Amino acid sequence: MKLTPGMKQYMDIKNANSDCIVLFRMGDFYETFFEDAKTISRELEITLTSRGKGETKAPLAGIPYHSIDPYIAKLVKKGYKVAMVEQTEDPKLAKGLVKRDLVRIITPGTVVESMMLNEKNNNYIVSFVKDKNVAICVCDVSTGEFKTSEVTEKQFINELKRLNPAEIIYPMSLEESQIIMSLSFNLNSFDDRHFYGEKAKDTLKQHFKVMNLEGFGKFSELMLSASGALIAYLKETQMNSLNHITKIQNYSVDSFMHLDSSTIRNLELNRNIMNNSEDSTLVSVLDKTVTPMGKRLIRNWVTAPLKNSISINERLNAVDALKNNLIKRGELLKHLDDMYDMERLIARVSFGNASPKDLVALKLSLREIPKIKSLLCDEKTELLKKISQLPELSEPENKIETAIKDEPNTIIREGNIIRKGYSNELDELRLISTDGKKFLADLEEKEKERSGIKSLKIKFNRVFGYFIEVTKSNLHLVPENYIRKQTQANSERYITEELKEMESKILGAEEKIVQLEYDLFFEVLNYLKSFIESIQDVAKKLAALDCLISFAQVSGKNNYCKPQINEEGILKIEEGRHPVIEEFADVNFVPNNCTLNLDNNTMLITGPNMSGKSTYMRQNALIALMAQIGCFVPCKQAQIPIFDRIFTRVGAYDDLVSGQSTFMVEMNEAANILNNATNNSLIIIDEIGRGTSTYDGLSLAWAIAEYIHKNIKAKTLFATHYHHLNKLALKYPGIKNYNVVVDESNDNITFLHKIVEGGTDKSYGIQVARLAGIPESVVNSAKKVMGEVEKEVKTFDKIEKKSFESEKDNIVKKEVVSLNDFILKDNDSKSN
């Protein structure tokens, strides 16, 4: 088709950015054409129209510039990349076609605008490169966080699930690789040359303005490759200096407790299983933070518990000090509550897209720093002393106070931003504008009196400027020096030489005012950029303080105790409670004890459904996790060892997406535990083996429990309906039987939710069915069937014992368990 000059300008940019939706600024609208127009019409439900006729006709969809942000947010949320093309010269001054340039590409991982972000969660973009290991680089562009690590492929997958990045960048050469095929995130390939070692290093050195990277720590070649490529991608898309990314940090996934996606889901740390919301989760209990920085940090802490006892105790001691000083805690909280999102505010300053209101918010936040510092000056605990070392930031606060109005205009190009007294030139121009408007008001009164036209008005529009309007009924009174400008249906519009002369002064001053305010605002932004690193440091410290205060509040309100961290492998919880159920369920929670150590490392728990086995196991896992994030715990007293991992095999469900049955899901999760747990892990297994036949399930449950106890030696809570497993306690002194107490009366049962030592051989399944509302006739029928089955089951030990032991021996090898082999063998035997 034939292209107009403007359309050719659009197509040149579109062809160079074919993977983006191009938003092309034309006057008061951002326009899209051709396929982009059809896409945004469909995705944003806006009208699709067209521009031009005949050969130049093109599909068109436009969005007003003043309401563009929510539309961009919707596109980015759907995974689209959006290329922003702006007018780079004033259309009034353009000689011919207005100059336009691509100024930024917004992708899911590069959003910095507040309305497009969730203040509670980081918005991570990740790059990775693979060799024998995988190097990962993680960045939150909205805060400046930038860190890298080298991990195994399995650790990489788990870390992605923990971070939940909005976007992943990878080398184009991995396009068809298995690792890319296995990922279900928003993926974007990037030219391999950006990942090459020397080029990646040069990119990093140029960005950080250093001769070498040794000052930041030690990094593998692979880590530098992933990091350099990510900086290159960010600069290519953001077309910005990224001054708020001030350092690169080397982090190790081994420095915190590893939690796989199953454990995060099963313990409902940040999403509940029922509806995937934050309601009734551990985060919802612990998060009483008042700053956005604190809300993001507390979510990171919950999914990355510490493994260093010194760091854990630093947090616990700080929580203890804050918990015991209610007055100081309240004062600190009041000042934190008056703060805004400093991390993201200073990032927008760095980007150059901060609004005047952003600067006011930053000023109000900086104003609270001396007050917080003063409150912490006498603290004795190490962590609070570190937090109290806040830099002096009165200079940027004073600069904003002096320059920016308290209630400035939101739109920079419309003025009303700069405070009176900041610029003499601006004050003079404002005086001209103000005096001019006063002159117009006086002129209107003078002309009314001179002409005798009481309804005479001096008005303004963008086409004619200032004019005098006279109604038709008063035309006979119009003075001779009035010059007719326009005829209206009910009036005539006039100008005078005096009016046009004043118009020139007023409009000239107003145009200069808007431009000067714009220039002065960006001078302030550039001044603030020299404080980026100091403000980021303050934001991180205050986020940590916010989290510690939150822990202290929750601990005091819910009567939590300070756990004792030990390195002797002792887990001893006295009168433990489930933090979430206790908080949200309308019940009197029954506390329970839990003791595991190096000599007795396995609790085998039997009892009916609904009796509280799962709750008991989860609460102990949550108590251990809470202790390692530095929070007090819901119990009377607790000794907690440092766990390297928590594993959970809980619940039964079909993974329909990947086509896996309940049984295969069980076996995959069990295999993960057996292959990765160590003697420093905590293992929670609930009802394994239910997805297959009774004898297969019993055999597997026995073999798995025995292997964990003998070979892994991890602390284990193992719940089962297979009462035959109670015999394991006779064989191994380190395994102890426990059961949930049930009160029986006239064939009715009451769950007491108390865990006591000793096994049980009763399931109470039929009684539970009655409680669930199963008709009495069905319950009675089930009793008769059960009686017949029990006669047959009594022969199990005599007839099936050899078969059972043989099956068990097939699973438990001398050194390694291979559940996958067993699954294949089991499936083959069934198909035959």
N, C-alpha and C positions, 0 to 999 in steps of 0.2 A: 504494500500500500504506500501511497505518497505521504511523506512526513512533513509536517510544519516544522519551523526552526525549534519551537518549544518542545514538540514531540520528539525531535531528533535528540535534543538535550536529555530528555527523559530516557530514551532508548539506550543512549550511550552508557548511562549510569546503570540501567537495568541489565544490560548485557554483561557488564563487568561484575554484577552482583546477582547473578541469576538465581541463587538459592535464597534470596531475601524478598520480602514484600517491600517495594519501594514507595515510601510516602513522600510525595513531591510537592513542596510548598509553592502554591500559586496564590498570592494575595492573602486572603483570610481563610484559605482552605489548604488542607493537605490532600492532594489528588492521587488516585491510583488509576491505572489503565490496563486494558486487555485482561490477561488471566488474573493479575493481581486484583483488579476491580471485581472480577467474579468471585474471587476467594473471599475478599473482605465483605462483599455483599452477603455471601452465604454465612460466613463465620460471625459477623457482627450484626446481621439482620438490618442492613441499611440499604437504601434504594440504589439499584443499578440503573444508570442512565447511559448517555453517550455524548461524545463531543465530536464536532465536525460533521460534514456531510459527504456523501459519495465516497471517493477514494481516501479521504482523510478521516472518515468516521471511525471512532474507537470506543469500546465499552469504557465507562467511567463511573467511579464511586468516590465521593469526597467526604472529608470530615472537617468541621470547623476547627481552626487552630487552637482556639481557647478551650476546647473540650477534648483535646487529642489524647491526654494521658490515660483515661479509663479504657479507651479503645486499644491503645498500645498494650496495656496490661492484659486485656483479654486475648490478644493475638499471641503475646509472649507466653501466657499461661497455657495456651494450646500448642506450644512448641515452635512457633514461627520465629524466624529471624526478621527484624524490621530495620530497613535502611532509611535513615532520616536525611532528606535532602532539603537544605535551607536556602533561602535567598540571601546571598552574601553581599548584596549591594542594595541601597535604597531604590525602590522602583521609580521614585520621583527623579532620581539623578541618573537613571540608566539611559544610555544612548542606544536604543534598540533593545535586543533581548536581555532580560535581567539575568545577571550571573547567579548561578546556583551550584552548590557543591555538596557532596556527601560529607556529613559532619560526624556521623556516628552510626554504628550498627548495634542495635539492641537485641541481645539474645537472652534466653532464659537464665543463663548464669552470669550475665553482666548488668543486671538491673541495679540501679542505685536510687531511683525515685521512691519516695516513702510510700506513696499510695499503691505501688506495685509489689511491695514487700510485706511479709508478715513479721511484725516486730518481735515475735516470740522465737523465731527460727532464723538461723543463718541461711544465707542463699549461696551455697557453695558451687563453684565451678572447679572441675578436676581435670587434670591432664595426666596421661600415663604412657609409659613406654615399657616394652617387655623384652627381656633377654632370658637368662635362666630365672631371674627373679623379676618382679614388677616394681618399677619406680613410680610413685604417685606424688603429684603436687596438688595441693588443695589451696584454694583462694576464695575468700569472700570479698568481692569487689566493693560491696557496700560498707565494709568496715576496715579493709586493708589487711586482714589476716592472710598470711602467705607462708605455707609450711610444706615440707617434703619428707618422704620416708621411702625406704626400700623394704618390700615385703614379699612373702611367697604369694603364689597365685590364689591360694585359698584365703590367706589373710586379706588380699586385695578385694576379693568378692565380699568378704564380711565387713571390711572397712567401708566399702561403698554403701552397703546396706545401713551401716551405722550413720554415715554422713548424709545419706540421701541427697546427693548433689542434683542441682537443677540442670546441669549440663556436663557432659564429658567430652574432652578433646583427645584424639588419638592419632597416631601416624597413619597416613593414607595407605601405607603398605600393609596395615593390619585389617584392611577393609573386609576381607573374606575369611579372617581367622576365626577359630573356634571361640576365642575369648570374647570377641565382639558379638558373635552370634548369641552368646549366653547372657548378654547384658540387656536389661529392659529399661534403660534410662534414655534420656535425650542425648543422642550421640551426634558429634560433628567431627568429620575427619579434617586433618590439617596437613599441609605439605610436609613431607618427610625431612626436607632440608632444615626446617626449624628445629628438628630434634637432634641434628648432627652435633656431636660433642663440642667442637670448637666454636661453631656458630652459636650454640645454646649458651656457652660460657660467655662469649662476647656480648650477647644480648643482655645477660644478667649484669655483667660489669658496667655496660653502658647505662642500664637502668639505675643501678645503685650508685653510679659514679665512683667506682673504686678500681684500683689497679688489679686486685685479686679478691677472691671471695673468702680468704682464710679468716678474716675478722668475724665472719658470721658462724664459723664452726666447720666441722668436717662433713663433706658430702661425697657420695660415690659418683662416678661418672654418669651412671644411669639417672640418679636423682637430679643432677644438673641438667641433663638432657630434657627430662620432663618439665623442670622448672623454667628453663630458658624458653622452651616452646610455648608454655602458658603465657609468659610475659609477652612474647611475640604476638600471640593470638589476641591478647587483651589490647595491645597497642594498635594492632591492625583493625580491630573492630571499634575501639573507643576513640582512636585518633586523639589521644590525650596522654599527658606525661605520667599519669598514675603516681603522683608524688606521695599519695597516702600509703602506698605499698613501700614501706621504709626498710624492711629487712626480710631475710629469708631464714626460717627456723627449721632445724632438723628435729623431727619428732619420731619416737619409736612406739609402735603399737604394743611392744612388750613392756612399756612403762606403766600401762594401766591394765586392769582386769579385762580379759577378752570376753565379750558377750556376743554370741552369734544371733542371727535374726530370730531363730526359734525361741531362744531364751528371752530376748527383748519382747517378743510377742506373748509368750506364755506367762511371763511375770507381769505383763501389762504395765511396763515402765512408763511409756508415753502415749500409748494407744490402747484402748480397751478392745477385747475380742468381739464384743457384741456389735458395736457399730463403728469401730475404728476412730472414735473421737477421743479427746483428752479426758473426758469425764471418767471419774472413778479409776484413775491411774495413780501410780506413785508420784508422778510429776504434779498432778492436781492436788495431792496432799502436801507436798513439800514446797510448792511454789507460792510463796507469799511476797515475792519480790515486787518492787515498785518502779524499777527502771527497765526500759527495754533491753539494755545491756545485761542486766541481771537475769532477765527472763531467758535470754539466749544462753547465757553461761550455765545456768542451773540445769538446763536440758542437756548440755554437753557433759556436765559433771555426772548426771544420773546414768548416762550410757558409757561413761569412761571412768569407773572407780579406780582409785589409786592403788598401787602395789608397794609403794615406799612407806614404811612405817613412820618415818620422821615427818613426811608430808601429811600423812593421815592425822597424826597427833597434833600437828600445827593447826589444822582445821578444827579438830575436836576441842583443843584448848581455846581457840578463838571463839567458838560457839559457846563454850562454857562461860567465858568471861562476859560475853554479850547476854547470855541467858540470865546471869546473876545480877546484871545491872540494868534493870528495867527502865530507869529514867534516862540513862545515856542512850540506850537502844532506841527509845522513843524519839529522842532529839535527833539522832542520826537518821532515823527513818523519815522524819519530817523533812529534813534537808534533802535526802535522796528523792523523796516524792516530788520535790520541786524541780527536779532535773529532767532534761529531755534526752533524746538518744544521741549522746555526744559522739559515739563512734561513727554513726551514719551521717550526722551533721557535718563533721569535719571531712568525711569522705566526699560529700557533695561540694564542700568548699574547694577541695583539691580538684574535683572534676570541673569546677567553674559553673555548675548548674544549681548552686544553692540559691534559694530565694531570700528576699529581705527578711521574711518572717523566720527563716531558718537561722539567720544571724541573730535575731532577737532571742530565739530559743537557746542558741549557743551562749549568748551573753548571760541569760538568766541562770543557765547551768553553771557557768564559770563562777558566778557570784556566790554559789553555795560551797565552793571548794575550801576557802579559808575557815568557814564555820565547821566543816567536817574535820579538817586538819586539827583545829583547836580541840575538838572533842576527843580526838584520838591521841593527843600529845603525851598523855601519861600512861598509855597502855603498856603492859608488861609482856603480853604474849607475843611470840616472834612474828606471827603472821599479821597481827594488827599493827605491830610496829612497822613492818614493811609497807603495809597499806598507807600508814600515816605519812610516809615520805612522799608527799604530793608536791609537784613543782609549783613555782609561783607563776600564776597566769593572770595577773592583774592588767598587764599591758594589752592583750587582745580584748579583755573585757572592757577596758576603758576606751579602746579604739571603736568598738561597736557602739558603746554608749554615746560617745561623742559624735559619731557619724550617722547612725541609723535611727530613724524615728521609732518611738515605742510601738506604734501601730502603723507600719508602713504599708504601702500598696503591695499586693502580691505579684503583680505583673511589672517586671523591671522596665519595660518600654513605655509605661504610662506614668512614670514619675511618682512624686509624693513619697520618696524614700529617705532622702538625706535630711538630717536635722538642721534647723536654723542655727547659724553660727559656725558651722563646719567649714563652709567655703564662702569667702567674701564675694566672689564672682556670682555664685549661685544666689546669694542673698540680694545682690543688686538686681539681677534679672527678675527675681520674684517681686521685688519692689516695683519694678516697671510694670509687670503683669498685674499686680494688685492695684497700683495707681491707675493703670489703664482701665481696669474694670470699674473702678470708682468713677473715673472720668465718664465712662459710658452711662453709668447710672445717673450722673449729674446731667449729662447731655440729654438723656431721655426726658428728664423733668423740665429742662430748659426748652426743649423743642415742643413739649406739650403746652407750656405756657405761651411760647411765642406764636404757635400756630392755632392754639385754641382747640386742638384735637386731643381730648382727654383719653381716648383709647389707643393713642400712638404707642408703638412698642419698638424697641431696638432688639433685634434677634440675630441669631447666628446659625449658619449651616456650613457644611464642608465645601459645598459647591460655590456659593456666593460670598462666603465670609460673613461680615457684619452688614446688616441692612435695617432700614426703617420700614415698618409695616403700617399701612393706613387702610382702614376699611373703606368700602365703596361709598358708603354714605357720607364720608368726610373728605372725599377727593377735592371738593371745591375749596377746602381750607389749606390745601398743600402749598407751602411756600415756593417761590420761583426757583430758588437755588437747589431744590431737590431734583436729582437725576433718576428718571425711571429705570429700574433694573429688570423687573419681572412682573407680569400680570397674573394674578390668581383669580379663582372663581369669585371670591368675596372680598378681595383686597388687592392693593398694589404695593410693590416693594421698591424702595428708593435708596439711593446712597447720596452722601454729600462729600465734598473734598475733605472736610474736617474729620468725618467718620473714617474715610479710607486711610487717612494719614495715621490716625490712632490705631486702626486695625493692623497696619504694617508693624507698628511698634509692639503691639500686644502679641500678635501671632509669631513674630520673630523671636520675642522673648520666650514664649511658651515652647517653641521648638528647641531653642537653645537650652532651656531648663531641662527638658526631657533628655536630651543628648548628654548634657553635663552630668545630670544625676546618674545616668547609665555609666558614664566613664568613672565617676567617683565611686560608685558601688563596686565596680571591678577593681579599682585601686585598693579598696578595703579587702576584697577577697584575696588579692595577691599578697597583701600585708599579712593576712591570717595564715597563709600557707607556710610561713616560717615557724608556726607553732604546732604543725600537724603532729609531729612525733610526741611532743609533750602532752597534747590533748588526748592522743590515743593511750598514752601511759596512764593518765588519770582515769580515763574511761574503763580500762581493764581493772585497775585497782578498785574503783568504786563498784564495778560489776561484781567482783569477788566479795566486797563488803556487803553488798545487797544480798548475795546468796547466803553468807554466813548469818546475817541478821534473820533471814527467812528461816534457816535451820533453827536458830535460837528461839524464834517465835513459836514455831511448830512444836519444838521439843518442850518448851514450857507449857504451852496450852494442852498438849496431849500426854503430859507426864512421861516423857521419854527419859531414858538413862544414858549416861556417858559410857560407851563400851570401852573395855580394856583390850587393846590390841596386843596379841602375843605372838611369838615366833616358835612356840612349842607345839603347835598343831592342835590346840585345844579349842573346840567349839562348845561353849557352855552357855545356854540361854535359860534364864530363870523367868518363868511366867511371861513367855513371849506372846505377842499379839500381832495380828495382821494389820498393818498401818492403814490400808485402804478400806477394808471391811469395817474396822473399828470407826473410821471417820464417817463413812457414808451409809452403812447398813443400820437399820433401826432395830438393833438387837444388843443384848448384853453379851459382849464377847467373852468367851471362856479362854483364859490364858493356859499355855502349856509349856513344859520344860523341854529342852533338847540338849543332849550331851553326846558329843562325838570326840574321840581323840585318836592317838596313834594306835592304841591297843584295841579300842572298840570303835571301828570306823564305819559300820553299816547298821542302819536301823531298818528292819524288815517290818512293814506296817500292814496289818490286815484289818478289815472292818467293812461294813456295808457302804453302799453308795449313799451320799447325802450326810454321811456321819462326820465329815470334816477332815478326811485324810489329805485331800488336795490342798485345802486351805492351810493346814498345818505345815505341809512341806513348802509351800510357796512363802509362807510368812517367815520361815527360817532362812530361806534364800534371800528374801528382801531385807531381813535384819542384817545379814552378813554384808549385803551390797550397800545398805545405808551406812554401815560403820565405815566401809572403805571409801565412801564419798565424803566422809568427814562429818556425818550427821549423827545426833543422838538417836537411840533406837527404842522401839516400843516394847519394853520389857522391864522387869524389876532390876535385873543385873545381867551383864553379858561379857563373856570373854570370847573374842573373835580372832581366829588366825587370819593370815593374809592369804586369800585365795587367788590363784592365777586365772581361774575361769569358773564360771557357773554354767553347768549344762542342765537343760530341762527336756525331758521326754514326757510331755503332758498332753492329755486329750487325744481324741481320735477324730480324724476328718479326712475326707477325700480331697486330694489336690487335683481338681478337675482341669485346671489350666494345663498342667503338664501331663495329664492322663494317668496319674498315679493313684492307686487304691489306698485305702486306709492302712492296710498292712504294709505296703511298700513305703509309705510315709513313715510309719513306725520304724521299719527296718533301716531306712536311710538315716533317721535321727539317732537310732541306737548305734549304727556303724560310726557315725560322726563322734559320738561319745567314746566308743571303745578305741578308736584310732587316734584321738586327740587329747583325752583327759590325762592328767598326771596325778601324782600323789598329793599335790597341792590344790586340786580342784574340788569343787562341791558339785555333786551329781544328784539331780532330782528325777526319779523315774516313777511314773504313775501308770499302773495298769498296762504294762507292755504285754504284747502277745494276744490281745483281744481280737485282732483283725483276722485271725486264722482259726483252725480247729482247736479244740480244747487241748489235745495232747501235744500238738505242735506248739501252741502258745505256752503251755506249761514247760515244755522242754526248753524253749528259747528263754523264757523268763529265768528258769533255774540256771541255765548256762551263762546268761549275761550277768546275773547277780554274782555267781561264783567267780567269773573271770574278773569282774571289777574288784572284788574283794582280794583275790589271790594275786592278780597281776598288776593292777593299777594302784590299788590301795588308797583310792580317793575316799573322802568322806561322802557317804551315800545315804540318801533317804529313798527307800524302795517300797512303794505301795503296791499291793497285789490282792486279787481275789483268789489266787491259787494257794489254798491253805497248805498244800503239800510243801511249799517253799519254807514253811516253818522248820522243816527238818534240817535246813542249812545251818541253823543256829546250833544244832547238836554236833554238826560236823566241824564248824569253825567257831572258835571262842570269840572272835572279833565281830561276829554277826549276832545281833540281839533282836528278839521278836518283841513287837509292840502291837497293841490293838486299841481300837476306839471303843470306849465303854458305851454299852447300850443297855437301857433299862427295859426289861421284858415284863409284861403284865397281861395275862389273859390273851395271849397271841397278839398283843399290841406292843409296839416298841416306841421308846423315846430316846432320841440321840442326845447324849450328854456332852459330846464334843471334847471328851477328855482322853488324852493319850496315856496309856499305862503300859508297863512292861508285861510281856507275855503274849503268846500267840492265841489265835482263836480259829475255830473250824466252822464258824457260822457266817452265812452270807446275808441272811434276812431279806433276800431278794423279793420273796412273795409279800412280806410285810411292807416293804418299801413300795411295791406295786399298789397295795391297798391305799397307802398314804397318797399316792399319786392320783387316785381316783379310778383305778381299774374296777369294773363291776365285780360284786361279791361272787357271782356265779363263776366268773373266770378265775378269781382267786382260789375258790374251792377246787375247781378242776385242776389248777396248777398244783395244789397240794397233793392230789391223788397221783398225778404224773410224777411229782418229786419222790413220792414214796416208792414207786416202782424203780425209778432211776437210782435211788439210794441203795437198793438191793444189789443192782448191778455194779455200782461203784465200789462196794465193799470188796469185790473180787479184784479191784485194780492192782493192788500191791502184789497179789499172787500171780496174776496172769500177765500184766503189762509191765511189771517192774524191769524185766530184762530189756524189753523193747524201749522203755523210757531211758534206761541207763545207756543203751547203745546210741539212741538218738542224741542224747546229751554229749556223749563222748565224741560224736561226729562234729559237734559244734566247737567244743573246747579243745583246741590244739595245745601242744606243749608250750609254744611261745606266743602265737598270734591267733586271734579269732577272725575268721573271714565270713561275715554274715552274708555277703553277696553270693558266695559259693553255695551257701545253704539255701538261699532263696531260689537260686537257679535249680538246685537239686530238687527242692520241694515242688517247684512248678513243673519240672520235667516228670516227676513221679505222678503228679495229678493228671497231666496230659496223657500219660501212658495208661 
